[in-house]
Amino acid sequence: MKLRMLPALCAVLLLLTGCASLLERTYTSVEPHSSKFWESEAAGTLRAENYQDIVNDLLLLIGQHTETATLRLYNYSDDLTVAETLEQAAAEVQQETPMGAYAVEYITSSSQSQRGYYEISLQIGYRRTAEQIQAVVNATSTEALPSLLEAALDEERSELAVRIGYWGQDSRARVEEIVAEIRKQRGLEQTPAWTVSYYPADGEVGLIEFLLVPQNEAA
């Protein structure tokens, strides 16, 4: 009996493991039509009830490279507080989040008081294309960079953007070591140096961009 139960137990564990990994992906990438972020009765309209909801909504829009959107903001009762909150959230997204610092040129908004909520019109300008945003890959730490850079070189890509899950005090030095090692292994030491940019520029880095060829040759 125990022997017969073992395969079934393994199957259940495999199913649970698969579900866990699926949940992790869902946690890190918001579902486009999740009722938590979208109004159920207003197609294409976001909702927010607090400051963090606004930040999350902006990041959702950036992930989809959305240029204009409407947001319904609840639990706010005066114009000044709404304006200050929107300005603060936009600044945080642009300056302190990896994807915002990497992809966004500007965020502007205007608000109009409605019965029970404020209707916010959002405009987002980008310094990266939708294709560049979709091409960003995820890595747990900088130790994944060698294989990612090797693959990018094999595919003759001109750039690579990597979102990093863990950033330590010595991570920037480690990135420099990895770049030097790969350029040496590939015989690229005499070619133009790669441009490596960190986002956000200050504080804990969450995204690294590698430009593997000079910009005037990328096209």
PyMOL commands that set and color helices and strands:
alter all, ss='L'
color gray80, all
select helices_A, chain A and resi 2-28+51-63+79-96+98-103+130-134+142-154+171-185+215-218
alter helices_A, ss='H'
color red, helices_A
select strands_A, chain A and resi 45-48+68-73+104-114+117-126+137-139+159-164+195-199+207-211
alter strands_A, ss='S'
color yellow, strands_A
deselect
rebuild
show_as cartoon
